[in-house]
Amino acid sequence: MASADELTFHEFEEATNLLADTPDAATTSRSDQLTPQGHVAVAVGSGGSYGAEDEVEEESDKAAEQQQQQQPGFWTFSYYQSFFDVDTSQVLDRIKGSLLPRPGHNFVRHHLRNRPDLYGPFWICATLAFVLAVTGNLTLVLAQRRDPSIHYSPQFHKVTVAGISIYCYAWLVPLALWGFLRWRKGVQERMGPYTFLETVCIYGYSLFVFIPMVVLWLIPVPWLQWLFGALALGLSAAGLVFTLWPVVREDTRLVATVLLSVVVLLHALLAMGCKLYFFQSLPPENVAPPPQITSLPSNIALSPTLPQSLAPS
Amino acid sequence: MAEAEESPGDPGTASPRPLFAGLSDISISQDIPVEGEITIPMRSRIREFDSSTLNESVRNTIMRDLKAVGKKFMHVLYPRKSNTLLRDWDLWGPLILCVTLALMLQRDSADSEKDGGPQFAEVFVIVRFGAVTITLNSKLLGGNISFFQSLCVLGYCILPLTVAMLICRLVLLADPGPVNFMVRLFVVIVMFAWSIVASTAFLADSQPPNRRALAVYPVFLFYFVISWMILTFTPQ
């Protein structure tokens, strides 16, 4: 590549294609191409404390390490620190990128810039699990205010269920997808598939849109809930599809369509499962409670004490 | 040199401390001030130099630890910029608070198994593993706070929420009603804000400024979950 080409401003597509050709290249080399040389000097110079073995490793150290050696062994702490090498602004930018998917912009290339992080997926999943449990409980409280015969209980076991299901989805499905894509890579010749961490990032950040959706599900209007659900699912699945499309389009049409439809289907199943389990359809104003209410018959006798503590309307 | 500095009012004929009482009988003490206190800035070290803590009574040991815990409670309730929590960390306070909170939050065993509040173990695990996860997160983001210091701070800052739990239990003894719920909501919100302020006062400085929000958000989530458990507590 000519040096004149490196210093001129590239269109995004070319740069991402260049990067896609060498997915293992350190990202500092990309910033070399697109920014003036002075910036590179600053980054390299501040990596002088490379030899420090303390817990404190700045971002510049990471850049220097990436330039100088491969990633440290997985038994060292700094190996895992490299996955949390993000700033607040970067995390917010990635979240924005997942909320507004666009057909041409690949999430991995444009927002992750081939530097996946584990902070986003982990804490988005944790937030989603807790928000699910909390809002599910809140709907029960609100429903109980309308209809005092419903037995209110904190339903703490739902926190466990939410946590396990969200984390399994956000980590096992990317594992399966990554394995499948790698297997297909052996069959077909095409540009490198995403690494496991990038796949995890894609799924983790795509779950972010479910958080406001779950909060909006507090509004007890059924058609509005389905509308919000469809909207959020559309956004999230679109993000996934647009990100995966460049990787699968070189495969046979059959495999590509099957893969993408399975991805969307699993996502839809997650959304519907959340809706049905955590937001069981509770009766509107004054209808007999349907059998889905999670109240055991033995507790109905105790229920007179409970509504009093929660102030039935 | 040390003796001259640290015993300014004490020449060689200083009033002898009880431990050095025998020395005053030696005439050499008149010429050369061999007695006096080796006072170091941290006064608490003297006891350890004089007698090993193995020989002291159990009551002394317990009282010393309890006083340290109590002092840290005061630092949490009135968060100033002091470093006591960080410098002299201990994990007794977090253990006491976590066990107290879990004991108060657990549901009766006579209740239905599926639909109730958390069990003791669930609360304990959430609090302890939540603190460990937040600490790991803070360290992975590049914070310069040690593992146990962070655990100590997070554990001690549960104190306002434990106080809120006590108040809620007392309020629940009164007649229930919307006022009851409003009072509990108000108390929990105030204590939640207090916990957040206290913990960020200690933890925020350990992160570089461009990652501070990333490190503080999990703390917010942690205390939010605990506040939720306190608010939804219903005595069976």
Chai-1 contact restraints between the chains, C-beta under 6 A:
chainA,res_idxA,chainB,res_idxB,connection_type,confidence,min_distance_angstrom,max_distance_angstrom,comment,restraint_id
A,E55,B,K139,contact,1.0,0.0,6.0,A-B,restraint_1
A,V56,B,N144,contact,1.0,0.0,6.0,A-B,restraint_2
A,Y80,B,L140,contact,1.0,0.0,6.0,A-B,restraint_3
A,Q81,B,L140,contact,1.0,0.0,6.0,A-B,restraint_4
A,F84,B,L140,contact,1.0,0.0,6.0,A-B,restraint_5
A,F84,B,L141,contact,1.0,0.0,6.0,A-B,restraint_6
A,D87,B,N210,contact,1.0,0.0,6.0,A-B,restraint_7
A,D87,B,R211,contact,1.0,0.0,6.0,A-B,restraint_8
A,T88,B,A213,contact,1.0,0.0,6.0,A-B,restraint_9
A,T88,B,L214,contact,1.0,0.0,6.0,A-B,restraint_10
A,F130,B,V225,contact,1.0,0.0,6.0,A-B,restraint_11
A,V134,B,W228,contact,1.0,0.0,6.0,A-B,restraint_12
A,S153,B,D115,contact,1.0,0.0,6.0,A-B,restraint_13
A,S153,B,G116,contact,1.0,0.0,6.0,A-B,restraint_14
A,P154,B,G117,contact,1.0,0.0,6.0,A-B,restraint_15
A,P154,B,T232,contact,1.0,0.0,6.0,A-B,restraint_16
A,Q155,B,D115,contact,1.0,0.0,6.0,A-B,restraint_17
A,F156,B,G117,contact,1.0,0.0,6.0,A-B,restraint_18
A,F156,B,P118,contact,1.0,0.0,6.0,A-B,restraint_19
A,H157,B,K114,contact,1.0,0.0,6.0,A-B,restraint_20
A,T294,B,D115,contact,1.0,0.0,6.0,A-B,restraint_21
A,L296,B,S112,contact,1.0,0.0,6.0,A-B,restraint_22
A,N299,B,S112,contact,1.0,0.0,6.0,A-B,restraint_23
A,Q308,B,P176,contact,1.0,0.0,6.0,A-B,restraint_24
A,S309,B,P176,contact,1.0,0.0,6.0,A-B,restraint_25
A,S309,B,T234,contact,1.0,0.0,6.0,A-B,restraint_26
A,A311,B,G177,contact,1.0,0.0,6.0,A-B,restraint_27
A,A311,B,P178,contact,1.0,0.0,6.0,A-B,restraint_28
A,A311,B,F181,contact,1.0,0.0,6.0,A-B,restraint_29
